[in-house]
Amino acid sequence: MRYQEIADELRRRLEAGEFAERFLPSEADLCAAYDASRITVRKALDVLRADGLIGSRRGVGWYVVADPLRQTLGRLGTIEAQLT
């Protein structure tokens, strides 16, 4: 399926850190780059959103989801202790 090919290619590009500015190209730019319809590109983007790799906001566009800050339980403490 075409949308899966686009999703796989975008996933590879995400993993390679190609979108360092944290925003993906616009849907129109992706349509032109992959010679695909907006519906196909949007379905590919929805696959990546379901995988937790990207998100979207109306008026902002598609963005790379930052990795959550991971901290071991042994390092947890009060905010006051962390500031000192």
N, CA, C and O atoms as a Tinker XYZ file with bonds, in Angstrom:
   336  protein
     1  N      0.837000   -1.179000    0.000000    73     2
     2  CA     0.000000    0.000000    0.000000    64     1     3
     3  C      0.885000    1.246000    0.000000    63     2     4     5
     4  O      1.884000    1.317000    0.716000    81     3
     5  N      0.511000    2.189000   -0.787000    73     3     6
     6  CA     1.322000    3.397000   -0.976000    64     5     7
     7  C      1.513000    4.170000    0.323000    63     6     8     9
     8  O      2.623000    4.622000    0.603000    81     7
     9  N      0.465000    4.333000    1.120000    73     7    10
    10  CA     0.603000    5.108000    2.349000    64     9    11
    11  C      1.608000    4.466000    3.289000    63    10    12    13
    12  O      2.322000    5.172000    4.001000    81    11
    13  N      1.677000    3.114000    3.307000    73    11    14
    14  CA     2.620000    2.429000    4.187000    64    13    15
    15  C      4.056000    2.668000    3.734000    63    14    16    17
    16  O      4.956000    2.800000    4.564000    81    15
    17  N      4.275000    2.723000    2.426000    73    15    18
    18  CA     5.610000    3.018000    1.895000    64    17    19
    19  C      6.048000    4.421000    2.326000    63    18    20    21
    20  O      7.195000    4.630000    2.719000    81    19
    21  N      5.133000    5.360000    2.248000    73    19    22
    22  CA     5.449000    6.739000    2.658000    64    21    23
    23  C      5.707000    6.789000    4.153000    63    22    24    25
    24  O      6.647000    7.449000    4.597000    81    23
    25  N      4.884000    6.102000    4.934000    73    23    26
    26  CA     5.078000    6.068000    6.390000    64    25    27
    27  C      6.433000    5.463000    6.734000    63    26    28    29
    28  O      7.139000    5.978000    7.601000    81    27
    29  N      6.800000    4.377000    6.064000    73    27    30
    30  CA     8.094000    3.732000    6.330000    64    29    31
    31  C      9.257000    4.657000    5.985000    63    30    32    33
    32  O     10.244000    4.722000    6.718000    81    31
    33  N      9.139000    5.373000    4.867000    73    31    34
    34  CA    10.195000    6.305000    4.468000    64    33    35
    35  C     10.299000    7.463000    5.460000    63    34    36    37
    36  O     11.402000    7.857000    5.838000    81    35
    37  N      9.171000    8.005000    5.877000    73    35    38
    38  CA     9.194000    9.090000    6.863000    64    37    39
    39  C      9.737000    8.603000    8.202000    63    38    40    41
    40  O     10.449000    9.339000    8.885000    81    39
    41  N      9.407000    7.366000    8.583000    73    39    42
    42  CA     9.934000    6.794000    9.830000    64    41    43
    43  C     11.457000    6.702000    9.759000    63    42    44    45
    44  O     12.152000    7.028000   10.722000    81    43
    45  N     11.969000    6.255000    8.612000    73    43    46
    46  CA    13.421000    6.162000    8.437000    64    45    47
    47  C     14.055000    7.542000    8.559000    63    46    48    49
    48  O     15.093000    7.702000    9.200000    81    47
    49  N     13.427000    8.532000    7.943000    73    47    50
    50  CA    13.945000    9.900000    8.005000    64    49    51
    51  C     13.878000   10.462000    9.422000    63    50    52    53
    52  O     14.776000   11.191000    9.843000    81    51
    53  N     12.829000   10.128000   10.152000    73    51    54
    54  CA    12.713000   10.563000   11.548000    64    53    55
    55  C     13.835000    9.951000   12.394000    63    54    56    57
    56  O     14.485000   10.644000   13.177000    81    55
    57  N     14.048000    8.656000   12.225000    73    55    58
    58  CA    15.089000    7.959000   12.990000    64    57    59
    59  C     16.478000    8.475000   12.655000    63    58    60    61
    60  O     17.375000    8.433000   13.497000    81    59
    61  N     16.661000    8.961000   11.439000    73    59    62
    62  CA    17.956000    9.505000   11.023000    64    61    63
    63  C     18.148000   10.941000   11.518000    63    62    64    65
    64  O     19.214000   11.527000   11.328000    81    63
    65  N     17.112000   11.508000   12.157000    73    63    66
    66  CA    17.220000   12.863000   12.681000    64    65    67
    67  C     17.120000   13.928000   11.615000    63    66    68    69
    68  O     17.595000   15.049000   11.800000    81    67
    69  N     16.505000   13.584000   10.507000    73    67    70
    70  CA    16.436000   14.520000    9.392000    64    69    71
    71  C     15.577000   15.747000    9.701000    63    70    72    73
    72  O     15.770000   16.809000    9.109000    81    71
    73  N     14.652000   15.599000   10.607000    73    71    74
    74  CA    13.763000   16.717000   10.935000    64    73    75
    75  C     14.227000   17.361000   12.245000    63    74    76    77
    76  O     13.485000   17.396000   13.227000    81    75
    77  N     15.441000   17.860000   12.247000    73    75    78
    78  CA    16.040000   18.437000   13.445000    64    77    79
    79  C     15.292000   19.673000   13.927000    63    78    80    81
    80  O     15.322000   19.996000   15.115000    81    79
    81  N     14.619000   20.367000   13.006000    73    79    82
    82  CA    13.876000   21.566000   13.409000    64    81    83
    83  C     12.570000   21.203000   14.106000    63    82    84    85
    84  O     11.816000   22.085000   14.518000    81    83
    85  N     12.302000   19.903000   14.237000    73    83    86
    86  CA    11.155000   19.364000   14.963000    64    85    87
    87  C      9.839000   19.461000   14.211000    63    86    88    89
    88  O      8.822000   18.984000   14.716000    81    87
    89  N      9.814000   20.057000   13.026000    73    87    90
    90  CA     8.590000   20.121000   12.231000    64    89    91
    91  C      8.786000   19.403000   10.911000    63    90    92    93
    92  O      9.839000   19.513000   10.283000    81    91
    93  N      7.777000   18.675000   10.497000    73    91    94
    94  CA     7.794000   18.022000    9.196000    64    93    95
    95  C      7.379000   19.023000    8.133000    63    94    96    97
    96  O      6.760000   20.042000    8.441000    81    95
    97  N      7.717000   18.737000    6.881000    73    95    98
    98  CA     7.233000   19.596000    5.803000    64    97    99
    99  C      5.701000   19.603000    5.788000    63    98   100   101
   100  O      5.066000   18.713000    6.354000    81    99
   101  N      5.125000   20.590000    5.153000    73    99   102
   102  CA     3.668000   20.672000    5.073000    64   101   103
   103  C      3.118000   19.486000    4.294000    63   102   104   105
   104  O      3.845000   18.821000    3.556000    81   103
   105  N      1.823000   19.229000    4.467000    73   103   106
   106  CA     1.191000   18.143000    3.726000    64   105   107
   107  C      1.322000   18.376000    2.223000    63   106   108   109
   108  O      1.555000   17.435000    1.465000    81   107
   109  N      1.174000   19.622000    1.796000    73   107   110
   110  CA     1.300000   19.931000    0.366000    64   109   111
   111  C      2.709000   19.609000   -0.130000    63   110   112   113
   112  O      2.868000   19.067000   -1.224000    81   111
   113  N      3.730000   19.935000    0.658000    73   111   114
   114  CA     5.110000   19.629000    0.268000    64   113   115
   115  C      5.351000   18.119000    0.227000    63   114   116   117
   116  O      6.032000   17.619000   -0.668000    81   115
   117  N      4.787000   17.395000    1.201000    73   115   118
   118  CA     4.937000   15.942000    1.209000    64   117   119
   119  C      4.220000   15.317000    0.017000    63   118   120   121
   120  O      4.717000   14.358000   -0.573000    81   119
   121  N      3.052000   15.855000   -0.343000    73   119   122
   122  CA     2.329000   15.358000   -1.522000    64   121   123
   123  C      3.195000   15.507000   -2.767000    63   122   124   125
   124  O      3.283000   14.590000   -3.584000    81   123
   125  N      3.824000   16.652000   -2.907000    73   123   126
   126  CA     4.681000   16.898000   -4.070000    64   125   127
   127  C      5.918000   16.001000   -4.035000    63   126   128   129
   128  O      6.316000   15.452000   -5.062000    81   127
   129  N      6.522000   15.852000   -2.865000    73   127   130
   130  CA     7.753000   15.066000   -2.745000    64   129   131
   131  C      7.520000   13.586000   -3.049000    63   130   132   133
   132  O      8.374000   12.934000   -3.650000    81   131
   133  N      6.376000   13.058000   -2.638000    73   131   134
   134  CA     6.083000   11.638000   -2.827000    64   133   135
   135  C      5.124000   11.377000   -3.984000    63   134   136   137
   136  O      4.730000   10.237000   -4.230000    81   135
   137  N      4.752000   12.444000   -4.690000    73   135   138
   138  CA     3.824000   12.326000   -5.805000    64   137   139
   139  C      2.593000   11.513000   -5.397000    63   138   140   141
   140  O      2.220000   10.537000   -6.049000    81   139
   141  N      1.982000   11.946000   -4.306000    73   139   142
   142  CA     0.838000   11.231000   -3.736000    64   141   143
   143  C     -0.270000   12.221000   -3.408000    63   142   144   145
   144  O     -0.033000   13.424000   -3.292000    81   143
   145  N     -1.472000   11.703000   -3.262000    73   143   146
   146  CA    -2.604000   12.551000   -2.907000    64   145   147
   147  C     -2.517000   12.944000   -1.436000    63   146   148   149
   148  O     -1.806000   12.318000   -0.649000    81   147
   149  N     -3.246000   13.981000   -1.088000    73   147   150
   150  CA    -3.278000   14.442000    0.300000    64   149   151
   151  C     -3.862000   13.361000    1.214000    63   150   152   153
   152  O     -3.417000   13.210000    2.352000    81   151
   153  N     -4.836000   12.623000    0.736000    73   151   154
   154  CA    -5.437000   11.548000    1.540000    64   153   155
   155  C     -4.388000   10.478000    1.855000    63   154   156   157
   156  O     -4.316000    9.990000    2.983000    81   155
   157  N     -3.584000   10.117000    0.866000    73   155   158
   158  CA    -2.543000    9.102000    1.066000    64   157   159
   159  C     -1.488000    9.595000    2.049000    63   158   160   161
   160  O     -1.076000    8.853000    2.941000    81   159
   161  N     -1.051000   10.833000    1.894000    73   159   162
   162  CA    -0.044000   11.397000    2.796000    64   161   163
   163  C     -0.612000   11.499000    4.207000    63   162   164   165
   164  O      0.079000   11.173000    5.172000    81   163
   165  N     -1.836000   11.938000    4.340000    73   163   166
   166  CA    -2.434000   12.074000    5.661000    64   165   167
   167  C     -2.567000   10.710000    6.341000    63   166   168   169
   168  O     -2.369000   10.603000    7.551000    81   167
   169  N     -2.901000    9.672000    5.578000    73   167   170
   170  CA    -2.995000    8.326000    6.154000    64   169   171
   171  C     -1.623000    7.855000    6.638000    63   170   172   173
   172  O     -1.520000    7.225000    7.691000    81   171
   173  N     -0.574000    8.155000    5.877000    73   171   174
   174  CA     0.793000    7.811000    6.304000    64   173   175
   175  C      1.154000    8.549000    7.589000    63   174   176   177
   176  O      1.746000    7.967000    8.498000    81   175
   177  N      0.799000    9.821000    7.662000    73   175   178
   178  CA     1.083000   10.603000    8.865000    64   177   179
   179  C      0.290000   10.072000   10.060000    63   178   180   181
   180  O      0.790000   10.067000   11.185000    81   179
   181  N     -0.937000    9.628000    9.819000    73   179   182
   182  CA    -1.742000    9.051000   10.901000    64   181   183
   183  C     -1.118000    7.771000   11.446000    63   182   184   185
   184  O     -1.213000    7.497000   12.643000    81   183
   185  N     -0.476000    6.980000   10.572000    73   183   186
   186  CA     0.229000    5.772000   11.022000    64   185   187
   187  C      1.352000    6.157000   11.983000    63   186   188   189
   188  O      1.523000    5.531000   13.029000    81   187
   189  N      2.113000    7.188000   11.625000    73   187   190
   190  CA     3.229000    7.627000   12.477000    64   189   191
   191  C      2.719000    8.249000   13.779000    63   190   192   193
   192  O      3.350000    8.113000   14.827000    81   191
   193  N      1.570000    8.934000   13.706000    73   191   194
   194  CA     0.982000    9.486000   14.935000    64   193   195
   195  C      0.543000    8.361000   15.861000    63   194   196   197
   196  O      0.752000    8.439000   17.071000    81   195
   197  N     -0.066000    7.312000   15.303000    73   195   198
   198  CA    -0.493000    6.158000   16.102000    64   197   199
   199  C      0.699000    5.468000   16.767000    63   198   200   201
   200  O      0.563000    4.898000   17.849000    81   199
   201  N      1.851000    5.520000   16.127000    73   199   202
   202  CA     3.076000    4.942000   16.694000    64   201   203
   203  C      3.748000    5.863000   17.709000    63   202   204   205
   204  O      4.752000    5.493000   18.318000    81   203
   205  N      3.196000    7.062000   17.893000    73   203   206
   206  CA     3.745000    7.990000   18.876000    64   205   207
   207  C      4.973000    8.749000   18.412000    63   206   208   209
   208  O      5.679000    9.332000   19.234000    81   207
   209  N      5.247000    8.756000   17.109000    73   207   210
   210  CA     6.440000    9.427000   16.600000    64   209   211
   211  C      6.202000   10.896000   16.266000    63   210   212   213
   212  O      7.109000   11.718000   16.394000    81   211
   213  N      4.997000   11.224000   15.841000    73   211   214
   214  CA     4.678000   12.597000   15.470000    64   213   215
   215  C      3.321000   12.986000   16.043000    63   214   216   217
   216  O      2.536000   12.135000   16.460000    81   215
   217  N      3.070000   14.268000   16.053000    73   215   218
   218  CA     1.781000   14.794000   16.474000    64   217   219
   219  C      1.409000   15.928000   15.545000    63   218   220   221
   220  O      2.193000   16.324000   14.683000    81   219
   221  N      0.213000   16.444000   15.724000    73   219   222
   222  CA    -0.207000   17.567000   14.889000    64   221   223
   223  C     -1.074000   18.511000   15.702000    63   222   224   225
   224  O     -1.723000   18.124000   16.675000    81   223
   225  N     -1.062000   19.746000   15.275000    73   223   226
   226  CA    -1.916000   20.780000   15.853000    64   225   227
   227  C     -2.444000   21.638000   14.741000    63   226   228   229
   228  O     -1.705000   22.030000   13.838000    81   227
   229  N     -3.713000   21.926000   14.803000    73   227   230
   230  CA    -4.311000   22.797000   13.800000    64   229   231
   231  C     -3.609000   24.147000   13.829000    63   230   232   233
   232  O     -3.436000   24.742000   14.892000    81   231
   233  N     -3.213000   24.616000   12.680000    73   231   234
   234  CA    -2.529000   25.896000   12.571000    64   233   235
   235  C     -1.027000   25.816000   12.777000    63   234   236   237
   236  O     -0.308000   26.777000   12.506000    81   235
   237  N     -0.550000   24.677000   13.254000    73   235   238
   238  CA     0.888000   24.492000   13.492000    64   237   239
   239  C      1.465000   23.501000   12.495000    63   238   240   241
   240  O      2.530000   23.738000   11.924000    81   239
   241  N      0.771000   22.399000   12.284000    73   239   242
   242  CA     1.228000   21.364000   11.364000    64   241   243
   243  C      1.694000   20.126000   12.103000    63   242   244   245
   244  O      1.367000   19.921000   13.272000    81   243
   245  N      2.450000   19.317000   11.417000    73   243   246
   246  CA     2.962000   18.051000   11.965000    64   245   247
   247  C      4.329000   18.288000   12.594000    63   246   248   249
   248  O      5.172000   18.974000   12.015000    81   247
   249  N      4.548000   17.726000   13.765000    73   247   250
   250  CA     5.801000   17.923000   14.494000    64   249   251
   251  C      6.297000   16.603000   15.060000    63   250   252   253
   252  O      5.526000   15.664000   15.259000    81   251
   253  N      7.582000   16.549000   15.314000    73   251   254
   254  CA     8.221000   15.375000   15.905000    64   253   255
   255  C      7.945000   15.399000   17.401000    63   254   256   257
   256  O      8.160000   16.412000   18.066000    81   255
   257  N      7.466000   14.273000   17.923000    73   255   258
   258  CA     7.195000   14.170000   19.352000    64   257   259
   259  C      8.520000   13.925000   20.070000    63   258   260   261
   260  O      9.272000   13.015000   19.722000    81   259
   261  N      8.783000   14.736000   21.059000    73   259   262
   262  CA    10.036000   14.605000   21.818000    64   261   263
   263  C      9.989000   13.344000   22.668000    63   262   264   265
   264  O      8.937000   12.958000   23.178000    81   263
   265  N     11.129000   12.720000   22.808000    73   263   266
   266  CA    11.216000   11.571000   23.697000    64   265   267
   267  C     10.949000   12.035000   25.119000    63   266   268   269
   268  O     11.445000   13.085000   25.528000    81   267
   269  N     10.175000   11.268000   25.879000    73   267   270
   270  CA     9.929000   11.662000   27.259000    64   269   271
   271  C     11.208000   11.592000   28.093000    63   270   272   273
   272  O     12.077000   10.751000   27.861000    81   271
   273  N     11.298000   12.472000   29.041000    73   271   274
   274  CA    12.433000   12.468000   29.959000    64   273   275
   275  C     12.316000   11.251000   30.855000    63   274   276   277
   276  O     11.310000   11.076000   31.541000    81   275
   277  N     13.324000   10.421000   30.853000    73   275   278
   278  CA    13.294000    9.204000   31.666000    64   277   279
   279  C     14.204000    9.407000   32.870000    63   278   280   281
   280  O     15.303000    9.952000   32.760000    81   279
   281  N     13.722000    8.961000   34.005000    73   279   282
   282  CA    14.462000    9.130000   35.243000    64   281   283
   283  C     14.221000    7.901000   36.108000    63   282   284   285
   284  O     13.082000    7.453000   36.239000    81   283
   285  N     15.269000    7.353000   36.696000    73   283   286
   286  CA    15.093000    6.198000   37.559000    64   285   287
   287  C     14.424000    6.622000   38.851000    63   286   288   289
   288  O     14.520000    7.779000   39.261000    81   287
   289  N     13.754000    5.694000   39.479000    73   287   290
   290  CA    13.055000    6.012000   40.724000    64   289   291
   291  C     14.021000    6.449000   41.823000    63   290   292   293
   292  O     13.654000    7.237000   42.695000    81   291
   293  N     15.238000    5.948000   41.784000    73   291   294
   294  CA    16.223000    6.329000   42.786000    64   293   295
   295  C     16.620000    7.794000   42.706000    63   294   296   297
   296  O     17.110000    8.357000   43.684000    81   295
   297  N     16.414000    8.414000   41.558000    73   295   298
   298  CA    16.795000    9.818000   41.382000    64   297   299
   299  C     15.647000   10.773000   41.667000    63   298   300   301
   300  O     15.849000   11.987000   41.695000    81   299
   301  N     14.457000   10.254000   41.876000    73   299   302
   302  CA    13.317000   11.123000   42.147000    64   301   303
   303  C     13.472000   11.773000   43.515000    63   302   304   305
   304  O     13.967000   11.150000   44.455000    81   303
   305  N     13.064000   12.979000   43.615000    73   303   306
   306  CA    13.133000   13.694000   44.887000    64   305   307
   307  C     12.297000   14.937000   44.808000    63   306   308   309
   308  O     11.535000   15.124000   43.860000    81   307
   309  N     12.430000   15.781000   45.785000    73   307   310
   310  CA    11.671000   17.020000   45.791000    64   309   311
   311  C     12.308000   18.015000   44.804000    63   310   312   313
   312  O     13.478000   17.889000   44.443000    81   311
   313  N     11.545000   18.959000   44.399000    73   311   314
   314  CA    12.071000   19.967000   43.490000    64   313   315
   315  C     13.146000   20.804000   44.182000    63   314   316   317
   316  O     14.111000   21.233000   43.549000    81   315
   317  N     12.974000   21.033000   45.474000    73   315   318
   318  CA    13.978000   21.792000   46.217000    64   317   319
   319  C     15.324000   21.081000   46.209000    63   318   320   321
   320  O     16.365000   21.717000   46.048000    81   319
   321  N     15.302000   19.764000   46.384000    73   319   322
   322  CA    16.551000   18.979000   46.392000    64   321   323
   323  C     17.200000   18.998000   45.003000    63   322   324   325
   324  O     18.425000   19.013000   44.888000    81   323
   325  N     16.384000   18.998000   43.966000    73   323   326
   326  CA    16.929000   19.003000   42.604000    64   325   327
   327  C     17.526000   20.348000   42.235000    63   326   328   329
   328  O     18.406000   20.413000   41.376000    81   327
   329  N     17.069000   21.424000   42.864000    73   327   330
   330  CA    17.580000   22.745000   42.570000    64   329   331
   331  C     18.900000   23.051000   43.241000    63   330   332   333
   332  O     19.606000   23.971000   42.829000    81   331
   333  N     19.240000   22.301000   44.260000    73   331   334
   334  CA    20.482000   22.573000   44.984000    64   333   335
   335  C     21.621000   21.740000   44.469000    63   334   336
   336  O     22.741000   21.848000   44.971000    81   335
